[in-house]
Each structure stands twice: as structure tokens, then as C-alpha cells.
Amino acid sequence: MLLFVRLRSLLFVLCPDHPVALCETCHRTYTPEELGTEIGEGSYLCRHCNTDLRESIIAHARTCANLIPQKPLARVASVTNSTIATAASERFATRRPARLGLDAHATAG
């Protein structure tokens, strides 16, 4: 039930302008607003014929362009193989005493 609550909230945000459910029995479509905000017994039923709309809502979530990421996730190079990370780490280590307000001569001895 919690998954459907999250899905319904996403539909309100990302799909407010188009139907997100289709009743297979009476062929009526529903926008998120028409589905309503109540959650519980009967909240996923067609208002005309009481057909369960959950499968239709899930099908919409799987196919709607608003809910599918448009770009593939970027790959990030491993930090352990990066020479930039090593150089940055060395600079950080040499600047650390100054940032902390420590005297370089006092920390060396």
C-alpha cells in the first residue's frame, strides 16, 4: 500500500495533465486529480463500474515519458585510479595546517 501512496504522489507531480489510468471495463480514463487524494479501501476503483485500476496505474508508471529517466546514468571514473585525486589530496595535506591555524614549524617539531 505504501508503494501506491508514493506512486500516486509522483503522478500528481509529474503527470497532472494527462490520463494515468484506463478502466478496461467502461473505457473511462482518469487523471491523477480525478483519482482523488484519498488512500484506502476503494480508492483505486473506477468511479463508474468499480473495476480495480491499480494495474492500469502501474502500466502507466512503467511507460510514461515523465516517469522514465531521459538520460542514462553517467559513469564516474574510479578515484583510486585518478592522478588528479592524488595531486588534490597532496595539496589538501600541505594546506591543512594553515587552514587549521596551526604554525607549520610547531607541527613539524
Order of alpha helices (4+ residues) and beta strands (2+ residues): alpha-beta-beta-alpha-alpha-alpha-alpha
